[in-house]
Amino acid sequence: MGKCKMGKKVVIVGAGFAGLSAAREMQTAGIDYVVLEATNRIGGRAYTEERMGRPLELGATWVHWFQAHIWTEIMRYGQRLEIEASPVGNDAHWITEGKVVKGTEDELDEKLTAAILATHSDTEEYFPNPYDPLWVMSEDFDGPEEVRERFIADDYKSAIDVVREAGFDQETIDLIDAFWCAGYIGDPYTGSALMAKQWGALSDGRYRLMEDITLKWKLKNGMQSIYNGIANDLTGEIRLETPVVKIDHHDEGVTVTTEAGETIEADAVICTAPVGALDNIEFTPQLPDPIRKVINDKWNAQGAKIWIKIKGHHRFLGYAPKPHKMSVLRSEYFMDDDTTILVGFGYDAKNVDLNSIEDAQEIVNQWRPDLEVVDTTGHDWVADKWVGQAWGTVRQGQFTDGWSHFDNVDSRLYFAGSDYAYGWRGVCVDGALEKGIGVAREVINELR
């Protein structure tokens, strides 16, 4: 480590968006740091790689100017004009009660809109400030006790439960099932309804706006144009292929041990590893029981994202409820070689081999057996030792009793990353930046 103006040093575990942005804050404050990354690349669950003849996002993809943290980085690194929209106006196919229904994308959205709005009920009561997601449970809440009781009860419901209670028909329930299979990238029947409701609050209660924020705009050159930009601004050390296996933490500092046996003494450590990978690290003293419970239970996000290339140019959109192999599949790129690249999301990574053309063809056959698959790819985040999950979407009960516990370690150990964000938790890089920057400033103030 180089010389530090403040005479302090911080270890940052993980070189994803949270870790890189935290390192940049340390550098600005004149605090020495080292970033230790377990894998052979930076970016974390944002992972741009050249596949199928173009840069593809194997992880996080979409951005929006309503996501303040990523939009700031887009402006900072000159990417304002380097975004493009995903295709719209697709031919829609949705499976309900075992049959394929054909229509337009607008017709599908129309059926979804009322159900999503029902899902988003209570958002103004629950989340007047969406970045204070547990306000209803705080001492500052001065509303009726029944609101708090409903809030906690909704944490033990799924978004499907909310739609059923609102009296929608089976076709709508099948569509909502598919929608939240993809949204949670996990089982929608075990995910917390509060996460879906917070998405509504973050989107002004408007379903079409929520779709625009989470599924429409993407960077032409991929997320790499941002995470490489941040890394290029860093003058401190980023060590790749350096897994951390132990963190000793106390009131005055930390000792971090790598897989190779190196020990690093520092004033603080910011751990940005996702919950699914925390069991790779021994914490001494042990983490508090509520945190260990989350690590043991894991998040709800056990699904997969797949890229499939088919012959011909096709504007295609497919929805299929659990237990189909893939829940949502849609056209994303029309290639010069007369092929179309589709992107898909499913609730269970064990359902599919992301590199099997046979599996990919089975997925397409759910809606269109006449389309021929020529290539398929993806990254199995759940099977990845250093991730162990897809996004950071919560199980029932974990919204009110889960992610927030990671703010409450009474030592110089801090957690940052989209898994622990106050706003867009898990689904995109905005939450990672929010938490990386915020936790870094907390550490800086503590060290000062």
DRENSE-365006 format. One line per 2 residues: number of its first residue (from 1); for each residue y, x, z of N, C-alpha, C. Coordinates in steps of 0.2 Angstrom, whole numbers, always signed. Atoms other than C-alpha are relative to their C-alpha. Layout:
BEGIN
NUM) Y,X,Z,Y,X,Z,Y,X,Z; ...
//
This chain:
BEGIN
1) -6,+4,+0,+0,+0,+0,+6,+4,+0; -7,-4,+0,+18,+6,-4,+4,-1,+6
3) -4,+0,-6,+32,+8,+8,+3,-7,+0; -3,+7,-1,+39,-9,+15,+6,+1,+4
5) -7,+0,-3,+57,-12,+20,+0,-3,+7; +1,+3,-7,+52,-23,+35,-5,+4,+4
7) +5,-3,-4,+38,-12,+41,-6,-5,+1; +5,+5,-1,+26,-27,+39,-4,+0,-6
9) +5,+1,+6,+11,-30,+28,-4,-6,+1; +4,+6,+0,+1,-45,+23,-5,+0,-5
11) +6,+0,+5,-16,-47,+15,+0,-7,-3; +0,+6,+4,-17,-61,+2,-7,-1,-3
13) +7,+0,+2,-35,-67,-1,+0,-6,-6; +0,+4,+6,-36,-74,-19,+6,+1,-4
15) -5,-1,+5,-26,-72,-35,+1,-6,-5; -2,+6,+3,-24,-90,-40,+7,-1,+0
17) -7,+1,+0,-7,-98,-42,+3,+0,+8; -2,+0,-6,-6,-100,-23,+1,+8,+3
19) +0,-7,-2,-10,-81,-20,+6,+4,-3; -5,-3,+4,+1,-75,-34,+7,-2,+2
21) -7,+2,-2,+16,-85,-29,+2,+2,+7; -1,-3,-6,+14,-80,-11,+2,+7,+0
23) -2,-7,+1,+14,-62,-16,+7,+1,-2; -7,+0,+3,+30,-65,-26,+5,-1,+6
25) -4,+1,-6,+38,-72,-10,+0,+6,+5; +0,-6,-4,+33,-57,+0,+4,+6,-3
27) -3,-5,+4,+39,-45,-13,+8,-1,+1; -7,+2,+0,+56,-54,-13,+3,+2,+7
29) -2,-1,-7,+57,-53,+6,-1,+8,+2; +1,-7,-2,+53,-34,+6,-6,+1,+4
31) +6,-1,-4,+36,-36,+14,-6,+2,-4; +6,-3,+4,+21,-25,+9,-5,-5,+0
33) +6,+5,+0,+6,-35,+3,-5,+3,-5; +5,-1,+5,-10,-33,-6,-4,-6,-1
35) +4,+5,+2,-20,-46,-16,-7,+2,-1; +8,-2,+1,-39,-46,-14,-3,-6,-4
37) +3,+5,+4,-47,-56,-28,-8,+1,-1; +7,-1,+1,-66,-59,-28,-3,+1,-7
39) +2,-1,+6,-68,-61,-46,+3,+5,-4; -2,-5,+4,-64,-51,-61,+6,-2,-4
41) -6,+2,+3,-48,-60,-66,+4,-4,+5; -4,+4,-4,-33,-69,-59,+0,-7,-3
43) -1,+7,+2,-28,-87,-60,-4,-5,+4; +4,+5,-4,-41,-95,-49,-3,-6,-4
45) +3,+6,+4,-46,-113,-55,+5,-2,-6; -3,+0,+7,-33,-111,-69,-3,+6,-3
47) +4,-5,+4,-43,-101,-82,+0,-2,-7; -1,+1,+8,-37,-100,-100,-4,+6,-3
49) +4,-4,+3,-50,-92,-111,+0,-2,-8; +1,+2,+7,-52,-91,-130,-7,-2,-1
51) +6,+3,+2,-66,-102,-135,+0,-5,-5; +0,+5,+5,-71,-113,-149,+6,+1,-5
53) -5,-2,+5,-57,-104,-160,+7,-1,+3; -7,+1,-3,-42,-107,-148,+0,+1,+8
55) +0,+0,-7,-36,-105,-130,-2,-7,+3; +2,+6,-4,-45,-118,-119,+1,+1,+7
57) -1,+0,-7,-42,-122,-101,-7,-2,+3; +6,+1,-4,-58,-121,-91,+1,-4,+6
59) -2,+3,-6,-49,-127,-76,+6,-5,-1; -6,+4,+0,-32,-135,-73,+3,+1,-7
61) -3,+1,+7,-23,-141,-89,+7,-2,+0; -6,+4,+2,-9,-153,-88,+6,+1,+5
63) -6,-1,-4,+9,-151,-82,+5,-5,-2; -5,+6,+1,+24,-162,-81,+7,+2,+4
65) -7,-2,-3,+43,-160,-77,+1,-4,+7; +0,+4,-7,+39,-173,-62,-4,+4,+5
67) +3,-4,-5,+29,-159,-54,+5,+6,+0; -6,-4,+0,+43,-149,-48,-2,+8,+1
69) +2,-7,-1,+34,-133,-43,-2,+4,-7; +2,-3,+7,+25,-130,-60,+6,+0,-5
71) -5,+0,+5,+40,-135,-70,+5,+6,+1; -4,-6,-1,+51,-122,-61,-3,+6,-3
73) +3,-6,+3,+38,-109,-66,+1,+0,-8; +0,+1,+7,+38,-116,-84,+7,+2,-2
75) -7,-3,+2,+57,-113,-85,+1,+7,+2; -1,-7,-2,+56,-96,-76,-3,+4,-5
77) +3,-4,+5,+44,-90,-89,+1,-2,-7; -2,+1,+6,+52,-97,-104,-5,-4,-4
79) +5,+4,+3,+39,-110,-108,+2,-7,-1; -3,+7,+1,+50,-126,-109,-2,-3,-6
81) +1,+3,+6,+48,-128,-127,-8,+1,-3; +7,-2,+2,+29,-122,-127,-4,-5,+3
83) +4,+5,-3,+22,-138,-121,-2,-5,-6; +2,+5,+5,+13,-151,-132,-4,-6,+3
85) +3,+6,-3,+6,-169,-129,-7,+0,-2; +6,+1,+2,-12,-173,-129,+0,-6,-5
87) +0,+6,+5,-17,-186,-143,+0,-7,+3; +0,+7,-3,-14,-204,-140,-2,-5,-6
89) +1,+5,+6,-18,-220,-151,-8,+1,-2; +7,-1,+2,-37,-216,-150,-4,-6,+0
91) +5,+5,+0,-51,-227,-154,-4,+0,+7; +3,+0,-7,-58,-233,-137,-6,-3,+0
93) +7,+3,-1,-76,-236,-132,-1,+0,+8; +1,+0,-7,-80,-241,-114,-7,-4,+1
95) +7,+3,-1,-97,-245,-107,+1,-5,+6; +0,+5,-5,-99,-261,-96,-6,-4,+0
97) +7,+3,-1,-115,-268,-89,-5,+2,-6; +5,-3,+5,-124,-257,-101,+1,+0,-7
99) -1,+1,+7,-116,-261,-117,+7,+3,-2; -7,-3,+2,-102,-252,-127,+4,-5,-3
101) -6,+4,+2,-86,-261,-130,+5,+4,-4; -5,-4,+4,-74,-255,-144,+6,-4,+0
103) -6,+2,+0,-56,-257,-144,+5,+5,-1; -5,-5,+0,-39,-248,-144,+1,+3,+6
105) -2,-3,-6,-33,-236,-132,+5,-4,+4; -4,+5,-3,-19,-248,-128,-3,-6,+4
107) +3,+6,-3,-31,-262,-124,-4,+3,+6; +3,-3,-5,-41,-250,-113,+5,+1,+6
109) -5,-1,-5,-25,-246,-104,+3,-6,+3; -2,+7,-3,-20,-264,-102,-5,-2,+5
111) +5,+3,-5,-36,-268,-93,+0,+4,+6; +0,-4,-6,-34,-253,-82,+6,-1,+4
113) -6,+0,-4,-16,-256,-77,+0,-4,+6; +0,+5,-6,-18,-271,-66,-4,+3,+6
115) +4,-2,-5,-32,-263,-57,+3,+6,+4; -3,-5,-3,-23,-247,-54,+6,-2,+4
117) -5,+2,-4,-8,-256,-48,-3,-3,+7; +3,+3,-6,-19,-265,-36,-3,+6,+5
119) +2,-6,-4,-26,-248,-30,+6,+3,+3; -6,-3,-2,-8,-242,-28,+4,-5,+5
121) -3,+5,-5,-4,-257,-16,+1,+4,+6; -2,-3,-6,+4,-252,+0,+3,+7,+0
123) -2,-7,+1,+10,-235,-7,+7,+0,+3; -6,-1,-3,+28,-239,-2,+0,+0,+8
125) +1,+0,-7,+23,-243,+16,-3,+6,+3; +4,-6,-3,+11,-229,+18,+4,+7,-2
127) -3,-7,+2,+21,-215,+8,+7,-1,-2; -7,+0,+2,+40,-218,+8,+2,+7,-2
129) +0,-7,+3,+40,-199,+6,-6,+3,-1; +7,-2,+1,+25,-194,-3,-2,+7,+2
131) +2,-7,-2,+26,-176,+3,+0,+0,+8; +2,+1,-7,+24,-182,+21,-5,-5,+0
133) +6,+5,+1,+7,-190,+18,-3,-3,+6; +2,+2,-6,+3,-192,+36,+5,-3,+5
135) -5,+3,-4,+19,-200,+42,-2,-6,+4; +2,+6,-3,+11,-216,+46,-3,+1,+7
137) +3,-2,-6,+1,-207,+59,+4,+5,+5; -4,-5,-4,+15,-196,+66,+4,-4,+5
139) -4,+2,-5,+26,-199,+81,+7,-3,-3; -6,+3,+3,+41,-203,+69,-1,-7,-3
141) +1,+6,+2,+33,-218,+63,+2,-6,+5; -2,+5,-4,+41,-233,+70,-1,-7,-2
143) +2,+6,+3,+33,-247,+60,-5,-4,+4; +6,+4,-4,+20,-260,+65,-6,+4,+1
145) +7,-3,-1,+4,-254,+72,-5,-2,-5; +5,+2,+5,-6,-264,+60,+1,+4,-7
147) +0,-4,+6,+1,-253,+46,-4,+6,+1; +4,-6,-1,-6,-238,+54,-8,-1,+0
149) +7,+2,+0,-23,-247,+57,-2,-1,-7; +2,+1,+7,-23,-252,+38,-1,+7,-3
151) +0,-7,+3,-19,-234,+33,-6,+4,+2; +6,-3,-2,-33,-227,+43,-7,-3,-3
153) +6,+4,+3,-45,-241,+37,-1,+2,-7; +1,-1,+7,-41,-237,+19,-2,+7,-2
155) +3,-7,+0,-46,-219,+22,-7,+0,-1; +7,+0,+0,-63,-225,+24,-3,-5,-5
157) +2,+4,+6,-63,-236,+8,+0,+5,-6; -1,-3,+7,-65,-230,-10,+5,-4,-4
159) -4,+4,+5,-53,-235,-24,-4,-5,-3; +4,+5,+3,-67,-245,-31,+0,-6,+5
161) +0,+5,-5,-68,-255,-14,+7,-4,-1; -7,+3,+0,-49,-259,-16,+0,-5,-6
163) +0,+4,+6,-52,-266,-34,-5,-6,+1; +5,+5,-1,-67,-276,-29,+3,-5,+5
165) -3,+5,-5,-57,-284,-14,+5,-4,-4; -6,+3,+3,-43,-288,-26,-3,-6,-5
167) +3,+5,+4,-56,-299,-36,+0,+1,-7; +1,-2,+7,-57,-290,-53,-7,-1,-2
169) +7,+1,+3,-72,-293,-65,-3,+6,-1; +4,-6,+1,-86,-281,-68,+2,+4,-5
171) -2,-5,+5,-79,-274,-84,+6,+4,+3; -5,-4,-3,-63,-269,-75,-3,+5,+6
173) +3,-4,-5,-73,-262,-60,-4,+6,-4; +4,-5,+4,-84,-252,-73,+6,+5,-3
175) -5,-4,+3,-68,-245,-81,+4,+4,+6; -3,-4,-5,-60,-240,-64,-5,+5,+3
177) +5,-5,-2,-77,-232,-59,+1,+6,-4; +0,-6,+4,-76,-221,-74,+7,+4,+1
179) -7,-3,+0,-57,-218,-72,+0,+5,+7; -1,-4,-6,-59,-212,-54,-6,+5,+1
181) +5,-6,+1,-75,-202,-58,+3,+6,-2; -3,-6,+3,-64,-191,-68,+6,+2,+4
183) -5,-2,-4,-49,-192,-57,-1,+4,+6; +2,-4,-6,-58,-187,-41,-4,+6,-2
185) +6,-5,+2,-70,-176,-52,-5,+0,+5; +5,+1,-5,-82,-183,-40,-2,-7,+1
187) +2,+7,-1,-91,-198,-34,+5,-5,+2; -6,+4,-2,-78,-212,-34,-2,-5,+6
189) +2,+5,-5,-88,-222,-21,+0,+4,+7; +0,-4,-6,-87,-208,-8,+7,+3,+1
191) -6,-2,-1,-69,-203,-11,+5,-4,+3; -5,+4,-3,-54,-209,-1,+5,-4,-4
193) -4,+4,+3,-44,-223,-7,+8,+2,+1; -7,-2,-1,-28,-215,+1,+2,+5,-5
195) -2,-5,+5,-29,-201,-11,+3,-3,-7; -2,+4,+6,-28,-213,-26,+7,-3,+2
197) -7,+3,-2,-13,-222,-16,+5,+5,+0; -5,-5,+0,-4,-206,-14,+2,+2,-7
199) -2,-1,+7,-5,-202,-32,+5,-5,-3; -4,+5,+2,+3,-219,-35,+7,+1,+3
201) -6,-2,-3,+17,-214,-23,+4,+6,-3; -3,-5,+4,+20,-198,-32,+2,-1,-7
203) -1,+2,+7,+21,-207,-48,+4,-7,+0; -5,+6,-1,+34,-221,-42,-4,-6,-1
205) +4,+6,+1,+19,-233,-42,-1,-3,-7; +1,+2,+7,+18,-233,-61,-6,+3,-3
207) +6,-3,+3,+1,-231,-69,+1,+4,-6; -1,-4,+6,+7,-225,-86,+4,+6,+2
209) -4,-6,-2,+19,-213,-77,-5,+5,+3; +5,-4,-3,+4,-206,-67,-4,+3,-5
211) +4,-3,+5,-6,-204,-83,+4,+6,-4; -5,-6,+3,+9,-194,-91,+0,+6,+4
213) -1,-6,-4,+10,-183,-76,-6,+4,+0; +6,-3,-2,-8,-179,-74,-5,+1,-6
215) +5,+0,+6,-16,-181,-92,+4,+1,-7; -3,+0,+7,-3,-179,-106,+3,+7,-2
217) -3,-6,+3,+7,-163,-107,-3,+7,+2; +4,-6,-2,-1,-146,-108,+4,+6,-3
219) -3,-6,+3,+5,-128,-112,-4,+3,-6; +3,-2,+7,+2,-122,-130,-4,+6,+1
221) +3,-6,-1,-3,-105,-124,-4,+0,+7; +4,+1,-6,-12,-111,-108,+3,+2,+6
223) -3,-1,-6,-9,-109,-90,+0,+8,+1; -1,-7,+0,-11,-90,-93,+7,+2,-1
225) -7,-2,+1,+7,-90,-99,+4,+0,+6; -3,+0,-7,+12,-94,-81,-3,+5,+5
227) +2,-4,-5,+0,-85,-70,+0,+7,-2; -1,-7,+2,+1,-69,-81,+7,+2,+1
229) -7,-1,-1,+20,-71,-80,+1,+2,+7; -1,-2,-7,+19,-71,-61,-3,+7,+2
231) +3,-6,-1,+7,-57,-60,+4,+6,-3; -4,-6,+3,+18,-46,-72,+6,+1,+4
233) -5,-1,-4,+32,-48,-60,-1,+3,+7; +2,-3,-7,+22,-41,-45,+0,+7,-1
235) +0,-7,+0,+24,-23,-41,-6,+3,+5; +5,-2,-5,+11,-23,-27,-7,+0,-3
237) +7,-1,+3,-8,-21,-29,-3,-6,+0; +4,+5,+1,-19,-34,-35,-7,+3,-1
239) +6,-3,+0,-37,-29,-32,-5,-5,-3; +5,+5,+2,-50,-38,-43,-7,+2,+2
241) +7,-1,-2,-69,-39,-39,+0,+3,+7; -1,-3,-7,-64,-36,-20,-1,-6,+4
243) +1,+6,-4,-72,-51,-11,+1,+2,+8; -1,-1,-7,-67,-53,+7,-6,-3,+4
245) +6,+3,-3,-82,-56,+19,+2,-1,+8; -2,+2,-7,-73,-56,+36,+7,+1,+2
247) -7,+0,-2,-56,-60,+44,+0,+0,+8; -1,+0,-7,-53,-55,+62,+8,-2,+1
249) -7,+3,+0,-37,-65,+67,+2,-1,+7; -3,+1,-7,-26,-65,+83,+7,-1,+0
251) -7,+2,-1,-9,-68,+89,+5,+5,-3; -4,-6,+2,-2,-51,+83,-2,+3,-7
253) +2,-2,+7,-11,-48,+67,-7,-1,-2; +6,+1,+3,-27,-47,+57,-4,+6,-2
255) +4,-5,+3,-41,-36,+52,-4,-3,-6; +3,+3,+6,-48,-40,+34,-6,+5,-2
257) +5,-4,+2,-65,-33,+29,-3,-2,-7; +3,+1,+7,-71,-32,+11,-7,+1,-1
259) +7,-1,+1,-88,-33,+4,-2,+7,+0; +2,-7,+0,-88,-15,+1,+1,+4,+7
261) +0,-3,-6,-85,-12,+19,+7,+3,+2; -7,-2,-1,-66,-7,+18,+3,-5,+5
263) -3,+4,-5,-56,-13,+33,+8,+1,-1; -7,-1,+1,-37,-17,+31,+3,-4,+6
265) -4,+3,-5,-26,-20,+46,+7,-2,-3; -6,+3,+2,-11,-31,+43,+3,-5,+5
267) -4,+4,-5,+2,-42,+52,-2,-7,-1; +2,+7,+1,-5,-58,+44,-4,+0,-7
269) +4,+1,+6,-17,-64,+31,+1,-8,-3; +0,+7,+3,-15,-79,+19,-6,-1,-4
271) +6,+2,+4,-31,-86,+13,+1,-6,-4; -1,+6,+5,-30,-96,-3,-7,-2,-3
273) +6,+2,+3,-49,-97,-6,-1,-8,+1; +1,+8,+0,-54,-116,-9,-5,-1,+6
275) +4,+2,-6,-64,-125,+5,-7,+2,-2; +7,-1,+2,-80,-123,-5,-2,+7,+0
277) +1,-7,+0,-79,-104,-4,+1,+3,+7; -2,-3,-6,-74,-102,+14,-6,+2,+4
279) +6,-2,-4,-92,-101,+20,-2,+7,-2; +1,-7,+2,-92,-84,+11,+3,+5,+5
281) -4,-4,-5,-80,-77,+25,-2,-2,+7; +1,+1,-7,-84,-74,+43,+7,+0,+4
283) -7,+0,-4,-69,-79,+54,-2,+1,+7; +0,-2,-7,-67,-71,+71,+7,+0,+3
285) +5,+5,-3,-64,-80,+82,-1,-6,-5; +2,+5,+4,-72,-95,+74,+6,-5,-1
287) -5,+5,+1,-61,-108,+66,-1,-6,+4; +1,+6,-4,-57,-124,+75,-5,-5,-2
289) +6,+5,+2,-71,-137,+75,+2,-5,-6; -1,+4,+5,-61,-149,+64,+0,+3,-7
291) +0,-3,+7,-59,-136,+50,-7,+2,-2; +7,-2,+1,-77,-130,+52,-4,-7,-3
293) +3,+7,+3,-82,-149,+49,+1,-1,-7; -1,+0,+7,-73,-149,+33,-3,+5,-4
295) +4,-5,+4,-81,-133,+27,-7,-2,-1; +7,+2,+0,-98,-140,+31,-1,-6,-4
297) +1,+6,+4,-95,-157,+23,+2,+1,-7; -3,-1,+7,-85,-150,+8,+4,-6,-2
299) -4,+5,+3,-73,-160,-2,-4,-4,-4; +4,+4,+4,-78,-174,-13,-1,+2,-8
301) +0,-2,+7,-75,-164,-29,-6,+4,-2; +7,-3,+2,-93,-160,-35,-1,-1,-8
303) +1,+1,+7,-90,-164,-53,+1,+6,-5; +0,-5,+5,-88,-155,-70,+5,-2,-5
305) -4,+1,+6,-76,-153,-85,-4,+4,-5; +3,-3,+6,-83,-150,-102,+4,+0,-6
307) -3,+0,+7,-77,-145,-119,-5,-1,-5; +6,+1,+5,-87,-152,-134,+4,+0,-7
309) -2,+0,+6,-84,-148,-152,-4,-5,-5; +4,+5,+4,-89,-162,-165,+2,+1,-7
311) -2,+0,+7,-89,-162,-184,+5,-6,-2; -5,+5,+2,-74,-171,-192,+5,-1,+4
313) -5,+2,-4,-58,-177,-186,+0,-7,+2; +2,+6,-3,-60,-191,-174,+5,-1,+6
315) -4,+2,-6,-47,-200,-162,-4,-4,+4; +5,+3,-4,-59,-204,-149,+1,+0,+7
317) +0,+0,-7,-59,-210,-131,-6,-4,+3; +6,+4,-2,-74,-215,-121,+0,+0,+8
319) +1,+1,-7,-76,-222,-103,-7,-2,+2; +7,+3,-2,-93,-224,-94,+0,+1,+7
321) +1,+0,-7,-96,-228,-76,-6,+4,+2; +6,-3,-3,-108,-219,-64,-6,-5,-1
323) +2,-7,+0,-122,-214,-67,+0,+4,-6; +0,-3,+7,-118,-209,-85,+1,+8,+1
325) -1,-7,-1,-118,-190,-88,+7,+2,+0; -7,-2,+0,-100,-189,-92,+4,-7,+0
327) -3,+6,-2,-87,-202,-86,+6,-2,-5; -5,+1,+5,-72,-199,-98,+0,+5,-5
329) +0,-5,+6,-72,-190,-115,+5,-2,-5; -5,+1,+5,-57,-189,-127,+2,+5,-4
331) -3,-5,+5,-50,-180,-142,+5,+4,+3; -6,-5,-3,-39,-165,-137,+3,+4,-6
333) -2,-4,+6,-38,-154,-153,-3,-1,-6; +3,+0,+6,-40,-156,-171,+1,+6,-4
335) +0,-7,+2,-45,-140,-179,+0,+0,-8; -1,-1,+7,-42,-133,-196,-7,+0,-4
337) +7,+0,+4,-61,-132,-200,-3,-6,+0; +2,+7,+0,-62,-151,-199,-5,-1,+5
339) +4,+2,-6,-69,-152,-182,+5,-2,+5; -4,+2,-6,-62,-160,-166,-3,+2,+6
341) +3,-2,-6,-63,-153,-149,+2,-5,+5; -1,+5,-5,-65,-166,-135,-1,+3,+7
343) +1,-2,-7,-63,-164,-116,-3,-6,+4; +3,+5,-4,-73,-173,-104,+0,+2,+8
345) +1,+0,-7,-75,-176,-85,-5,-4,+3; +5,+4,-3,-89,-181,-74,+0,+1,+7
347) +0,+1,-7,-93,-185,-56,-5,+5,+3; +5,-4,-3,-108,-173,-54,-2,+6,-4
349) +2,-6,+5,-110,-155,-61,-7,+0,-1; +7,+0,+1,-128,-157,-59,-3,-4,-5
351) +2,+5,+5,-129,-170,-72,-1,+4,-7; -1,-3,+7,-125,-158,-87,+0,+8,+1
353) -1,-7,+2,-128,-140,-93,+6,+0,-5; -7,+0,+4,-110,-137,-99,-1,+4,-7
355) +1,-4,+6,-117,-124,-112,-6,-3,-5; +6,+2,+4,-131,-135,-119,+2,-5,-5
357) -2,+4,+5,-128,-143,-136,-4,-7,+1; +4,+6,-1,-142,-155,-132,+3,-5,+5
359) -3,+4,-5,-134,-161,-116,+7,-3,-3; -6,+2,+3,-117,-162,-125,-1,-6,-5
361) +2,+6,+5,-125,-173,-139,-2,-6,+4; +2,+5,-4,-132,-184,-126,+6,-4,+3
363) -6,+2,-2,-115,-186,-119,+4,-4,-5; -3,+4,+5,-107,-191,-135,-4,-6,-2
365) +4,+6,+2,-121,-203,-139,+1,-6,+5; -2,+6,-4,-116,-213,-124,+4,-5,-3
367) -5,+4,+4,-103,-220,-136,-1,+0,-7; +0,-1,+7,-105,-213,-153,-6,+4,-2
369) +5,-4,+2,-122,-207,-158,+0,+2,-7; -1,-2,+7,-116,-205,-176,+4,+7,+0
371) -4,-6,+0,-105,-190,-171,-4,+6,+2; +5,-6,-1,-113,-173,-172,+4,+6,+4
373) -2,-5,-4,-110,-160,-159,-2,+7,-3; +1,-6,+3,-108,-142,-165,+1,+6,+5
375) -2,-6,-5,-102,-132,-149,+1,-4,+6; -2,+3,-6,-100,-135,-131,+1,+6,+5
377) -1,-5,-5,-93,-125,-116,+3,-3,+6; -3,+2,-6,-86,-125,-99,-1,+5,+6
379) +1,-4,-5,-86,-117,-82,-2,-4,+6; +3,+4,-5,-97,-124,-68,+3,+3,+7
381) -3,-2,-6,-85,-123,-53,-4,-1,+6; +4,+1,-6,-97,-130,-41,-5,+5,+1
383) +5,-5,-1,-110,-117,-44,+3,+7,+1; -3,-7,-1,-97,-103,-44,+1,+2,+7
385) +0,-2,-7,-99,-94,-28,+7,+1,+3; -7,-1,-2,-81,-90,-26,+5,-6,+0
387) -3,+6,+0,-76,-108,-28,-3,-6,+3; +5,+5,-3,-90,-120,-24,+2,-7,+0
389) -2,+7,+0,-81,-136,-29,+4,+0,-7; -5,+1,+5,-70,-143,-43,+7,+0,+3
391) -7,+0,-3,-53,-149,-38,-1,-2,+8; +0,+1,-8,-48,-152,-19,+0,-7,+2
393) +0,+7,-2,-51,-171,-19,-4,-2,+6; +3,+1,-7,-55,-178,-2,-5,-6,+0
395) +5,+5,-1,-70,-188,+4,+3,-6,+5; -2,+5,-4,-68,-204,+14,+1,+3,+7
397) -2,-2,-6,-60,-200,+31,+3,+7,+0; -3,-6,+0,-54,-183,+26,+8,+0,-2
399) -8,+1,+1,-36,-189,+21,+3,+0,+7; -3,+0,-7,-32,-193,+39,-3,+5,+5
401) +3,-4,-5,-44,-181,+47,-4,+6,-4; +3,-5,+5,-47,-166,+35,+5,+6,-2
403) -4,-5,+3,-35,-156,+25,+5,+3,+4; -6,-2,-4,-21,-156,+37,-2,+5,+6
405) +2,-5,-5,-31,-146,+50,+1,+7,-2; -1,-7,+2,-29,-130,+40,+7,+2,+1
407) -6,-2,-2,-11,-130,+45,+0,+2,+8; +0,-1,-7,-16,-128,+63,-5,+5,+3
409) +4,-6,-3,-24,-111,+66,+5,+4,+4; -5,-3,-5,-15,-103,+81,-1,+7,+0
411) +0,-8,+0,-15,-85,+75,+4,+2,-6; -3,-2,+6,-9,-75,+61,-4,-1,-7
413) +3,+3,+6,-21,-83,+49,+3,-6,-3; -3,+6,+4,-14,-95,+36,-4,-2,-6
415) +4,+3,+6,-22,-106,+23,+5,-3,-5; -5,+2,+6,-13,-109,+6,-5,-2,-6
417) +4,+1,+6,-19,-117,-10,+0,-8,-1; -1,+7,+2,-20,-134,-19,-4,-5,+5
419) +4,+4,-4,-34,-140,-7,+4,-2,+6; -4,+1,-6,-21,-140,+7,+7,-3,-1
421) -7,+1,+2,-6,-146,-2,+2,-7,+3; -3,+6,-2,+6,-160,+4,+0,-5,-6
423) -1,+4,+5,+9,-167,-13,-6,-1,-5; +5,+1,+5,-2,-165,-29,-6,+4,+2
425) +6,-4,-3,-18,-159,-19,-5,+0,-5; +7,-1,+3,-32,-152,-29,+1,-1,-8
427) +1,+2,+7,-29,-160,-46,+4,+4,-5; -4,-4,+4,-16,-148,-53,+2,+6,+3
429) -2,-6,-3,-8,-131,-50,+7,-2,+4; -6,+2,-4,+8,-140,-43,-1,+1,+7
431) +1,-1,-7,+0,-141,-26,-1,+7,+2; +1,-7,-2,-6,-123,-26,+7,+4,+0
433) -7,-3,+0,+12,-117,-30,+4,-3,+6; -3,+3,-6,+19,-129,-17,-2,+4,+7
435) +2,-3,-7,+8,-122,-3,+0,+7,+0; -1,-7,+0,+8,-104,-9,+7,+2,+2
437) -7,-2,-2,+27,-103,-8,+2,-2,+7; -2,+3,-6,+29,-114,+7,-3,+4,+6
439) +3,-4,-6,+16,-104,+18,+3,+7,+0; -3,-6,+0,+23,-88,+12,+6,+1,+4
441) -6,+1,-3,+40,-93,+18,-1,+0,+8; +2,+1,-7,+32,-98,+35,-2,+7,+3
443) +2,-6,-2,+24,-81,+36,+6,+5,+1; -6,-4,+0,+40,-72,+32,+4,-1,+6
445) -4,+1,-6,+50,-81,+45,-4,+2,+7; +4,-2,-6,+36,-78,+58,+1,+8,+1
447) +0,-7,-1,+36,-59,+54,+7,+3,+1; -7,-2,-2,+55,-58,+55,+2,-1,+7
//
